[in-house]
Amino acid sequence: MRFLFRLPGLARSAPPQETKAASGLSSGFAIVSGDGAAHWSGRSYAALAKTGFMKNPIAYRAMRMVAEAAAAVPWLAYRGTSEVADHPALALLTRPNGRQSGPDFFETLYGHLLLSGNAYVEPLALGGDLRELHLLRPDRVSVVEGRDGWIAAYDYRAGQVTRRLAVDRDGPGLLHLKLFHPLDDHSGLSPLVAAGAALDLSNAAAGWNKALLDNSARPSGALVYQPKDGGNLSADQYQRLKDELEAGYSGAVNAGRPLLLEGGLDWKAMGLSPKDMDFIEAKNGAARDIALALGVPPMLIGIPGDNTYANYQEANRALYRLTVLPLIARTAASFSAWLSDTLGEGLRLEPDLDRVAGLSAEREALWARIGAAAFLTEDEKREAVGYSA
């Protein structure tokens, strides 16, 4: 682009009123770089996927930790209080379809829940028997309300084809899992929406750092013109200079670009330095907010300055107790009710806590405490640790 900083042919005409207001000087002018408006990214599924999971390392790692930990927990099936080791539902959850194993299926399901607040499971039945389970991408599913305001059907759009999945139909219907949303009756709220401001701050800090390193300078302040002969810029010269300054030097992409100044122009730095803004702490604070919104103790992601938990092992137990297990519990309850209606029998699914590595210390303490309780019978002890009599 061309630069007009040589400013040939200064005119004696009075500068525009905007110039005087910007400079506050009796002679000369100043152009202040940058506007005060904050710019926020979108909150749609695609926008959160790009700005969060695909672009932000904190959100990516926190979501992977929760989804992988929850997907790795095995399932148990019960009829009443009796465990059924070879129940068909367990075989279905172990191999939901021909393209996914159980952990892959549930990792994707939990990822959909965390990213959009919704997860949709479509069953495939052959001859009246439930054979496969498939996940539908949440941004392709839309809710169709009936006249009474309740959900009448779901529309699934893939490419140019739209399929309508009725709620009241023969055979198993679509399973919709969702997180709590205070303003929507039919859809869930993604945790990343609550962390949207922290996501934008973290991504903007990374973009600013990259641009700053690329340009090796930091122009931020006012461009001041004070000619020796007391002349002023014409309105056209002022506007052209302002437009080129905004086009060539504003925004994170142009952060740090050096200015070429001639013809009585001078740059007065007005911005705060990263040290003044406590830049690193602000970036860590944004990362901490993202981790907390997703339910991951910041210590587990390596964010410095967080001493909430005494050690790493305690933080790991908190991840399971406060985030992973509640997520599994709500998923197990939804699958239990849905499969019970589909299979025509009472079924209760529960996670096998004895095989969760992160809870091994707690389970050992529980076994020791129950084993030492002489006032309990053998059947009561088995029930206390999750086994049938």
C-alpha positions as CSV (number, residue, x, y, z in Angstrom):
1,M,0.0,0.0,0.0
2,R,1.0,3.7,-0.5
3,F,1.9,5.8,2.5
4,L,1.1,9.5,2.7
5,F,3.4,10.4,5.5
6,R,5.5,12.8,3.4
7,L,2.6,15.2,3.3
8,P,3.6,17.5,0.4
9,G,1.9,20.8,-0.1
10,L,0.6,21.7,3.3
11,A,-2.4,23.9,3.1
12,R,-3.3,26.9,5.4
13,S,-6.9,25.9,5.7
14,A,-8.3,25.1,9.1
15,P,-8.3,21.4,10.1
16,P,-11.5,19.6,10.5
17,Q,-13.3,19.9,13.8
18,E,-12.6,16.2,14.5
19,T,-8.9,17.1,14.4
20,K,-9.1,19.7,17.0
21,A,-11.2,17.5,19.3
22,A,-8.7,14.7,18.9
23,S,-5.6,16.7,19.5
24,G,-6.7,19.3,22.0
25,L,-3.8,21.6,20.8
26,S,-3.9,25.1,19.5
27,S,-1.7,24.1,16.5
28,G,-1.1,20.8,14.8
29,F,-3.1,17.7,15.3
30,A,-3.0,14.1,16.7
31,I,-4.7,10.9,15.5
32,V,-5.3,8.4,18.2
33,S,-4.8,4.8,16.9
34,G,-7.4,2.1,17.7
35,D,-11.0,2.1,18.8
36,G,-12.4,1.2,22.2
37,A,-15.0,-1.4,21.1
38,A,-14.5,-5.0,22.0
39,H,-15.0,-7.6,19.3
40,W,-16.5,-11.0,20.3
41,S,-16.6,-14.2,18.3
42,G,-19.9,-16.1,17.6
43,R,-21.5,-18.6,20.0
44,S,-22.8,-21.1,17.4
45,Y,-21.6,-24.7,17.3
46,A,-19.3,-24.0,14.4
47,A,-17.9,-20.8,16.0
48,L,-17.2,-22.5,19.4
49,A,-15.6,-25.5,17.6
50,K,-13.2,-23.2,15.7
51,T,-12.4,-20.7,18.4
52,G,-12.5,-23.2,21.3
53,F,-11.7,-26.8,20.5
54,M,-9.8,-26.3,17.3
55,K,-7.9,-23.1,18.2
56,N,-7.5,-22.7,21.9
57,P,-5.1,-25.2,23.6
58,I,-6.7,-24.8,27.0
59,A,-10.2,-25.5,25.9
60,Y,-9.0,-28.4,23.7
61,R,-7.1,-30.1,26.5
62,A,-9.8,-29.6,29.1
63,M,-12.5,-31.0,26.8
64,R,-10.4,-34.0,25.9
65,M,-9.6,-34.7,29.6
66,V,-13.3,-34.7,30.5
67,A,-14.5,-36.6,27.5
68,E,-11.7,-39.3,27.5
69,A,-12.0,-39.8,31.3
70,A,-15.7,-40.3,31.1
71,A,-15.6,-42.5,28.0
72,A,-13.0,-44.8,29.6
73,V,-15.3,-45.8,32.5
74,P,-16.9,-49.2,31.9
75,W,-20.6,-49.9,32.4
76,L,-22.6,-52.3,34.6
77,A,-26.2,-53.4,34.0
78,Y,-28.8,-54.3,36.7
79,R,-32.3,-55.7,36.7
80,G,-33.6,-54.4,40.0
81,T,-30.7,-55.1,42.4
82,S,-29.2,-58.0,40.5
83,E,-26.3,-57.4,38.2
84,V,-26.6,-58.9,34.7
85,A,-23.1,-59.5,33.3
86,D,-24.2,-60.5,29.8
87,H,-27.0,-58.1,29.2
88,P,-27.6,-57.2,25.5
89,A,-27.4,-53.5,26.3
90,L,-23.8,-53.9,27.5
91,A,-22.9,-55.6,24.2
92,L,-24.5,-52.7,22.3
93,L,-22.7,-50.1,24.3
94,T,-19.4,-51.9,23.9
95,R,-19.8,-51.9,20.1
96,P,-22.5,-49.3,19.2
97,N,-22.0,-49.5,15.4
98,G,-19.6,-50.9,12.8
99,R,-17.4,-47.8,12.8
100,Q,-17.0,-47.0,16.5
101,S,-16.1,-48.8,19.6
102,G,-17.6,-48.0,22.9
103,P,-14.9,-45.5,24.1
104,D,-14.9,-43.8,20.7
105,F,-18.7,-43.5,20.7
106,F,-18.9,-42.0,24.2
107,E,-15.9,-39.7,23.7
108,T,-17.8,-38.2,20.8
109,L,-21.0,-38.0,22.7
110,Y,-19.4,-36.2,25.7
111,G,-17.6,-33.9,23.2
112,H,-21.0,-33.0,21.7
113,L,-22.4,-32.3,25.1
114,L,-19.5,-30.0,26.1
115,L,-19.3,-28.2,22.8
116,S,-22.9,-27.6,22.1
117,G,-24.8,-28.6,25.3
118,N,-26.7,-31.3,23.3
119,A,-26.1,-34.8,22.1
120,Y,-28.3,-36.9,19.8
121,V,-28.3,-40.7,19.6
122,E,-30.2,-42.3,16.7
123,P,-31.1,-46.0,17.1
124,L,-31.1,-48.5,14.2
125,A,-33.5,-51.3,14.7
126,L,-33.9,-54.4,12.4
127,G,-36.8,-56.8,12.9
128,G,-37.8,-55.0,16.1
129,D,-34.4,-55.5,17.7
130,L,-32.1,-52.6,18.5
131,R,-28.9,-53.3,16.5
132,E,-26.8,-50.1,16.3
133,L,-26.5,-46.6,17.8
134,H,-25.3,-43.5,15.8
135,L,-24.5,-40.0,16.9
136,L,-25.9,-37.0,15.0
137,R,-23.9,-33.8,14.9
138,P,-25.8,-31.3,17.0
139,D,-25.5,-28.4,14.5
140,R,-27.4,-30.4,11.9
141,V,-30.3,-31.2,14.2
142,S,-33.2,-28.7,14.7
143,V,-36.2,-29.0,17.0
144,V,-39.7,-29.0,15.6
145,E,-42.2,-27.8,18.1
146,G,-45.9,-28.8,18.2
147,R,-48.9,-26.6,18.8
148,D,-48.6,-27.3,22.5
149,G,-45.0,-26.1,22.6
150,W,-43.5,-29.6,23.2
151,I,-41.1,-31.3,20.8
152,A,-43.0,-33.0,18.0
153,A,-40.0,-34.0,15.9
154,Y,-36.4,-33.4,15.0
155,D,-35.1,-32.4,11.6
156,Y,-31.7,-33.7,10.7
157,R,-30.0,-31.9,7.8
158,A,-27.0,-33.4,6.0
159,G,-26.0,-31.6,2.8
160,Q,-29.1,-31.0,0.8
161,V,-31.1,-33.8,2.4
162,T,-33.3,-33.2,5.5
163,R,-34.9,-36.1,7.4
164,R,-37.7,-35.7,9.9
165,L,-37.5,-37.9,13.0
166,A,-40.9,-38.0,14.8
167,V,-41.0,-38.3,18.5
168,D,-44.1,-40.5,18.6
169,R,-43.3,-43.3,16.2
170,D,-43.1,-47.1,16.1
171,G,-39.9,-48.4,17.5
172,P,-37.2,-46.6,19.4
173,G,-37.0,-42.8,19.0
174,L,-34.2,-40.4,19.0
175,L,-32.4,-39.9,22.4
176,H,-31.7,-36.3,23.2
177,L,-29.2,-35.6,26.0
178,K,-28.8,-31.9,27.0
179,L,-27.2,-29.7,29.7
180,F,-29.2,-27.2,31.7
181,H,-30.2,-24.1,29.8
182,P,-32.1,-21.4,31.8
183,L,-33.6,-19.7,28.7
184,D,-34.3,-22.6,26.4
185,D,-36.9,-25.3,27.0
186,H,-35.6,-27.8,24.4
187,S,-31.9,-27.3,23.9
188,G,-28.9,-27.3,26.3
189,L,-26.2,-24.7,27.0
190,S,-22.6,-25.3,26.2
191,P,-20.0,-24.6,29.0
192,L,-17.9,-22.8,26.3
193,V,-20.7,-20.2,25.9
194,A,-20.2,-19.2,29.6
195,A,-16.4,-19.1,28.9
196,G,-16.8,-17.2,25.6
197,A,-15.2,-14.0,26.9
198,A,-12.3,-15.9,28.3
199,L,-11.9,-17.8,25.0
200,D,-11.8,-14.6,23.0
201,L,-9.3,-13.0,25.4
202,S,-7.0,-16.0,25.3
203,N,-7.1,-16.3,21.5
204,A,-6.6,-12.5,21.1
205,A,-3.6,-12.6,23.4
206,A,-2.1,-15.4,21.3
207,G,-2.7,-13.5,18.1
208,W,-1.3,-10.3,19.6
209,N,1.9,-12.1,20.7
210,K,2.4,-13.6,17.3
211,A,1.9,-10.3,15.5
212,L,4.2,-8.6,17.9
213,L,6.9,-11.1,17.3
214,D,6.5,-10.9,13.6
215,N,6.8,-7.1,13.5
216,S,9.3,-6.6,16.3
217,A,7.8,-3.2,17.3
218,R,4.8,-1.9,19.2
219,P,3.2,1.3,17.8
220,S,0.3,2.2,20.0
221,G,-0.6,5.8,20.7
222,A,-1.1,9.1,18.8
223,L,0.3,10.4,15.5
224,V,1.1,14.1,16.2
225,Y,1.7,16.7,13.4
226,Q,3.4,19.9,14.5
227,P,4.9,21.8,11.6
228,K,7.5,24.5,12.1
229,D,5.7,27.1,10.0
230,G,2.4,26.7,11.9
231,G,0.6,25.2,8.9
232,N,-2.2,22.7,9.1
233,L,-3.4,19.8,7.0
234,S,-6.3,20.2,4.7
235,A,-9.4,18.2,5.3
236,D,-8.6,15.8,2.4
237,Q,-5.0,15.2,3.6
238,Y,-6.2,14.6,7.2
239,Q,-8.8,12.1,6.1
240,R,-6.4,10.2,3.8
241,L,-3.8,10.0,6.5
242,K,-6.4,8.8,9.0
243,D,-7.7,6.1,6.6
244,E,-4.2,4.8,5.8
245,L,-3.3,4.7,9.5
246,E,-6.4,2.7,10.4
247,A,-6.0,0.4,7.4
248,G,-2.3,-0.3,7.8
249,Y,-1.7,-0.2,11.5
250,S,-4.9,-1.1,13.5
251,G,-5.9,-4.6,14.7
252,A,-4.0,-7.5,16.0
253,V,-2.7,-8.5,12.6
254,N,-0.8,-5.3,12.3
255,A,0.4,-5.2,15.9
256,G,4.0,-4.0,16.1
257,R,4.4,-2.7,12.5
258,P,6.9,0.1,12.4
259,L,5.7,3.6,11.3
260,L,7.5,5.6,8.6
261,L,7.3,9.3,9.7
262,E,8.2,12.3,7.6
263,G,7.1,15.9,7.1
264,G,6.7,17.0,10.8
265,L,5.0,13.8,12.0
266,D,5.9,12.4,15.4
267,W,4.6,9.3,17.2
268,K,3.6,9.6,20.9
269,A,3.3,6.3,22.6
270,M,0.2,6.1,24.7
271,G,-0.5,2.4,25.1
272,L,0.4,0.4,28.1
273,S,3.2,-2.1,27.9
274,P,2.6,-5.8,28.5
275,K,4.2,-5.4,31.9
276,D,1.9,-2.5,32.8
277,M,-1.1,-4.5,31.8
278,D,0.1,-7.6,33.7
279,F,-0.2,-9.4,30.4
280,I,0.8,-12.9,31.6
281,E,-1.5,-12.9,34.6
282,A,-4.4,-11.8,32.3
283,K,-3.7,-14.6,29.9
284,N,-3.5,-17.2,32.8
285,G,-6.7,-15.8,34.3
286,A,-8.5,-16.4,31.0
287,A,-7.1,-19.9,30.8
288,R,-8.2,-20.5,34.4
289,D,-11.8,-19.3,33.5
290,I,-11.9,-21.7,30.5
291,A,-10.8,-24.7,32.6
292,L,-13.2,-23.9,35.4
293,A,-16.1,-23.5,33.0
294,L,-15.4,-27.0,31.7
295,G,-15.0,-28.4,35.3
296,V,-11.2,-29.1,35.1
297,P,-9.0,-28.1,38.0
298,P,-6.5,-25.6,36.4
299,M,-3.6,-27.4,38.2
300,L,-4.1,-30.4,35.9
301,I,-3.6,-28.3,32.8
302,G,-0.4,-26.7,34.1
303,I,-1.8,-23.2,34.7
304,P,0.6,-21.5,37.2
305,G,-0.5,-19.7,40.3
306,D,-3.5,-22.0,41.2
307,N,-3.1,-23.6,44.6
308,T,-6.6,-24.7,45.3
309,Y,-5.6,-28.3,45.7
310,A,-2.8,-29.6,47.9
311,N,-1.4,-31.8,45.2
312,Y,-1.9,-33.3,41.8
313,Q,-3.6,-36.4,43.1
314,E,-6.2,-34.5,45.0
315,A,-6.9,-32.3,41.9
316,N,-7.4,-35.5,39.8
317,R,-9.9,-36.9,42.3
318,A,-11.7,-33.6,42.2
319,L,-11.9,-33.8,38.4
320,Y,-13.6,-37.2,38.7
321,R,-15.9,-36.4,41.7
322,L,-17.1,-33.0,40.5
323,T,-17.1,-33.3,36.7
324,V,-16.6,-36.8,35.3
325,L,-18.9,-38.8,37.5
326,P,-21.9,-36.4,37.4
327,L,-21.6,-36.3,33.6
328,I,-21.6,-40.1,33.5
329,A,-24.5,-40.4,36.0
330,R,-26.8,-38.1,34.0
331,T,-25.8,-40.1,30.8
332,A,-26.4,-43.4,32.5
333,A,-29.9,-42.3,33.8
334,S,-30.9,-41.1,30.3
335,F,-29.7,-44.4,28.6
336,S,-31.3,-46.5,31.3
337,A,-34.8,-45.0,30.8
338,W,-34.4,-44.9,27.0
339,L,-33.2,-48.6,26.7
340,S,-35.8,-49.7,29.3
341,D,-38.6,-48.4,27.0
342,T,-36.9,-49.8,23.9
343,L,-36.2,-53.2,25.3
344,G,-39.4,-53.5,27.2
345,E,-37.8,-54.3,30.6
346,G,-36.5,-52.5,33.6
347,L,-32.8,-51.7,33.1
348,R,-30.4,-49.7,35.2
349,L,-27.0,-48.8,33.9
350,E,-24.2,-47.6,36.3
351,P,-20.5,-46.9,36.0
352,D,-18.1,-49.5,37.3
353,L,-16.3,-47.3,39.9
354,D,-13.9,-50.1,40.9
355,R,-12.2,-49.9,37.5
356,V,-11.7,-46.2,37.6
357,A,-8.0,-45.5,38.1
358,G,-8.5,-42.0,39.3
359,L,-10.7,-43.2,42.2
360,S,-8.6,-46.2,43.3
361,A,-7.5,-44.6,46.6
362,E,-11.1,-43.8,47.6
363,R,-12.3,-47.3,46.6
364,E,-9.6,-48.9,48.7
365,A,-10.6,-46.8,51.7
366,L,-14.3,-47.7,51.2
367,W,-13.5,-51.4,51.0
368,A,-11.4,-51.3,54.1
369,R,-14.1,-49.4,56.0
370,I,-16.9,-51.7,54.9
371,G,-14.8,-54.8,55.6
372,A,-14.1,-53.7,59.1
373,A,-17.8,-53.1,59.9
374,A,-18.5,-56.2,62.0
375,F,-22.2,-55.3,62.5
376,L,-22.9,-55.7,58.7
377,T,-23.7,-59.1,57.1
378,E,-21.9,-60.3,54.0
379,D,-24.8,-59.4,51.8
380,E,-25.0,-55.9,53.3
381,K,-21.3,-55.4,52.7
382,R,-21.7,-56.4,49.1
383,E,-24.5,-54.0,48.5
384,A,-22.6,-51.2,50.2
385,V,-19.8,-51.5,47.7
386,G,-22.1,-51.8,44.7
387,Y,-22.5,-55.6,44.3
388,S,-25.7,-57.7,44.4
389,A,-26.4,-59.9,47.4
